[in-house]
Amino acid sequence: AEPVKPEYTVHFSIDTSKKTGKRFLEVQNITKAFGERTLFTNANFTIQHDEKVAIIGPNGSGKTTLLKIILGQETA
């Protein structure tokens, strides 16, 4: 058997050379629903510089949607 070849690669790059405070990302009161299915309501969190975070959950729970909202690719 041959090793599985990756279908795509993902690269993230965020310039942190211009720190202006301890907060790296702050999310306040975001809500997202598709029809009658609510993914999250009034979500709030803060990520400080140098913190490591993981977004985990079952398929369809809103992980990618949350990231798209943070990146401005989706509306809350």
N, C-alpha and C positions, 0 to 999 in steps of 0.2 A: 504494500500500500504506500502511496505517496503522501507526504505531509499536506495538510490543508493549506491552501494559499489564501491569505487575507483578501477579502473583497474590496476593502477600502482602508485608509489610514486616517486617523484623527490627530490633529495638532492644535494645541491651545497655546496662545502667547498673549500674556498681559504684561505690559510694561509697568513694573513697580518701582522704577528708579526715581519717581517723583512722588514719594509718599508725602501726604499732607496731614495725616492723622493716623489713629490706630485702626479705624474702620476701613476695610477693603470693600465690603458690599453690605448694604443695608436694604432690606425689603420690608415694606410696611403695608399691611392691610390689603393684600392682593387676594382676589377671589376669582375662580375660574370654573365655569360650568359649560357643558355641552348639552343643550336641551334641559332635560330634567336631571341629568347626571352631574352632580357637583364633585369636582376634583379636590378643591380646597376652598376654605372660607376664611377670610381675614388672616391669611398667613403672614407671620412676622418672623424675621430672623436677621441676625447680624453676623458677618464673618469678619474677623479681625485679620490684619496682616500676619502672615506666617502660620495661620491656622490651616489645618487640613480637614476637608469635609468629604463626605460621601453621600450621594443621593441614591437610596435603595428603595425598592418596593416591587410589587408584582407588576407584570405587564398591564398596561392600561391604567395605572394609578396616577399618572400625570407627571412623571419625572421629566420627560422630554418637553412637555408643554411648559413646565416651570422654567426650564432652561431657556426656551424660546421667548418667554415673557421677559426674563432677565436681559436677554440679548436684544430685545426690541423687535423680534421677528413675529410676535404674537401679541394680541391685546389681552389685557386682563379683564 
